[in-house]
Every structure is written in structure tokens, then in C-alpha cells.
Amino acid sequence: MLKSLSYIFRDKAFFKHFFILFIFVFTSNFLTNLSGVLDSVLGKYSIWYNIVLIAGYIVMFIPYGYSMELLKLNLKDKEGLNALELNVFQNFKDGFRVVVSSSILVLSVLILFVILGFISKLLSDKFGIMGTSFVFTFVFLIFLIISFLMIAMCCRYVIKPSWLNFLDLKSAGLLINNNVAQYFKVYALSALLIIMLCVITIFLTIVLTKIGFSGFVLYNILVSLLWTYLTFVFAKLFAYAVDVDKI
């Protein structure tokens, strides 16, 4: 499992695979963060703010699609050391598809939260803070369950692509049940890496954004390097979480 942290460096075409993916990750991050700058200058109703923001999201479809293909490769060959060639058009299509598929889950959760918000208001009026606390606890549990199932759902998606894949919580749970201990180890390590990324990102934001535009560019470079590296790490790490033959 720890091979996930270093296998990419043993790839025969490491610099090529890493640099090409980095270009797209950097471009997406730069555009989305630049839209934040334009927001403070021009406002959210500016056409340039919206164009730059949408362009940043669209470019990210390519890394998303590439990560799914890389996960599929690693599921079928956990001990493999080589990455894939990036195919811009195919990866874009795959990225668009997985974003739409996962958005169905996001939309479903948002609808559920609206309903829970209404229930929270009713309980708050009747039971006070205890009613509200109950709803917030339930919301937290929903987030926790979905985050725990997400690795299994991603693995199922790349083997059996489906628009409704991320709503099939039962199948994801059954897949985890085949080896709960191993899955939990992968989940814990993944969570630790994400927390570290968040901490580093916040630190870089505090330090580099004070420098001006050069700091803004450097921030995007460093964060994009981390994201690119973790794309390769998670594509290998997730493959250790489940048994592909059980999907």
C-alpha cells in the first residue's frame, strides 16, 4: 500500500507523464483562482469572471478523466509501475461523464439537506437547540458515510461506468465488506493525505498571497504540483482498497 507514495517515480516516463498532467492541473487552478481575483475587482456579475471560472472547471475535466483511467489500470494491475499516456479528448469525455455522475449524488444530497433544514426549523421551534443539534448530527453522519464509501464508489465506477453509480450506496458497501480492514487502512491514509494537503494549501495561501502577483503564480504552481502528485498516489492507493474481481 505504501508503494502508492513512490511508484510514480519509478515510471520509465515519469517526467513526461507528470509534467503533462501538471500543465492541465495548473491551468485549471490558475483560472479558477484568477476568477476569485476578478471577483474582487469586477464582481461576480462580470462576464470575464464567469468565463474564466467556467474555463477553469472545464479544463479540470481532463485530469478527472485521466485519474479515472489511471485508477482502472491500477485496479487491474496493482503492482504495475507505469502510468498512462494522457489522451486529451478521451480524458475530457471521461472527466465530463464522471463529473455529471457524481453531480447526481451532490444534487441528491443538497435536496436532502434542504428537507433537513426545513425539519431543523420545525424541531428548533418545538424543542430548541436539542432539535437543531439532532439534525446537524444527522448531516454530519451523512457526510461521514458518503466520504467513507467514496473510494469504493470510484472503484466501481471505473470498472462498471454508470450515470447512477454514485447513488448505489448498497453495492459500494458490499464491496467494502469483502475486506473491511484493508479498506479502512486505505481510507485513513487517504484522509491523512487530504488533511495534509489542506494544511499546506492554507499555509501557502497565508504566506504567498501577500507577495502579489508573483506569489499568486507561485502558489498555483506549488499547489498544482501537490495535486498532480496526489492524483497518481490516489489512483494507486484506491486500487488496494477493494478486490476488483468482486466488482
Salt bridges, closest charged atoms under 4 A:
ASP11 OD2 - HIS17 ND1 2.54
GLU79 OE1 - LYS3 NZ 2.88
GLU85 OE1 - LYS16 NZ 3.13
GLU85 OE2 - HIS17 NE2 3.35
ASP125 OD2 - LYS121 NZ 2.92
ASP168 OD2 - ARG156 NH1 3.81
